[in-house]
Every structure is written in C-alpha cells, then in structure tokens.
Amino acid sequence: MRFTKKQIDRYSRQIILKKIGVIGQKKLFGSNVLIVGAGGLGSPAAIYLAALGIGNIGIIDKDIVENSNLNRQIIFLDKDINKKKSVMAKNKLKKFNPNLKIKSFHENLSKQNINKIAKNYDVIVDGSDNFKTRFLINDYCLKNKKILVSGAINRFDGQVYTFNFLKKNSPCLRCFIPDMPANDNDNCETEGILGTLGGIVGSIQANEVVKEILNIGNTLCGYILIIDALKLTFRKVKLNKR
C-alpha cells in the first residue's frame, strides 16, 4: 500500500522513529486487533490503537452505556447513555480516524461465537471484567496461536499480561491462575474503581500491542505488570510457563 500525503503527515511523529519508520507504520495499518469490552480498559485502548493507525479494529461488547460508566470509559459522552457500547465506540473511532476499518459486535463472547468473531484478528486485547471470559479468551488464543494482551483493574490496583502464543515458551493465564476463582463477582460495581486507572492500564495494553506487532522493545510476555495507583509503583513479576 501507499500512504497519501495526509496519512504521512498524520503519522509523521511515529514514522520518524527508527524502530517504526514507513515500513512499521504500514505494518500497523495492515494489522487486525480485536478489543473485548468497550469499558474502562477497552475505551482508552481503542482510542490509542485508532490514533496509532491500527488498520482493522473489532470491538465486542453486549452492554449499553450507563451514567456510572462515564468516570472512566472515556470514549463515551453523556448523550450516549442507554445506547449500545460497541456501536457508539465504533462511531467515535470512525470519526476520530476515518481511514480505519472498524467492526462492532453487540453480543457477549462465548464458546459458540468466539471463533467466528476472533478468527480474523491476530491480536486480542482483553478488557473484560470477569474470569469466565478471560479464561475463554486465554484458551482460544493459546489453541489458535494468537497474541493476547490482557488487563485487569480493581479499586486502585491494575495488572497487565502479554501472552504471545506464537512463541513456544509463552506462559498463559492458567500459569498464574490455574482454576476459575470461586468468587467471580469482584468488579467495579461492588468494589469501586479509580477512573484514571483504566487509562493507565488501557494505554499500557495499547503500547504492548504495538510492540508485539512490530517486534520491538521488550514486551511483558513472561511477566505480570502490577500497578498500585495510590503508591504509583510499577512492579514486574516473572511468570513462568507451567
């Protein structure tokens, strides 16, 4: 593909980076990323991935926008309340960067539909809020050798995992949490959440996606990044394959 002058100007600050350049930018534009959940993590991740020039983005979310979402789900406005999250997110991203291909899925991810939805995407960004969905995505990506960038937030704490199943030595979520937790009800509604934490973790997820696509830098594959927003500490913990 050939970039137009307008596109070159738009991505010029990335293109001048030696580790990206025109070739890297074209690779980003030709990449396919599925975002699971358009919430506190998916919102900032989607905005940055669109800004970076990820050419094909999918967004899956069954929920509608609620007033209580607006403290952290920055892709939505007050006028979006009671509308479908996936559709509203798609519309915002298309306005933000019209050159991208954006597809929305207004449904929950399940064993029955995950292959149909995810098969055309190389990288999955997991912004879900329950372990059932996280394990489903993890197992699917492991089986189908896809790259998974997963995030979790609760109260003032965040975690980021990158699993590159194209690599034989990549651990997976079950290496850290072997079985489904007995209590899968700890979420923002019951525990609370600091709004800015979604932006911190979602931005890091987007950053991990870019590094994996371009094969640059040191990704979090093989580690867990643990974030304490109150103390503002970032701690990497080694995660071995089991």
Disulfide bonds with the S-S distance in Angstrom:
none
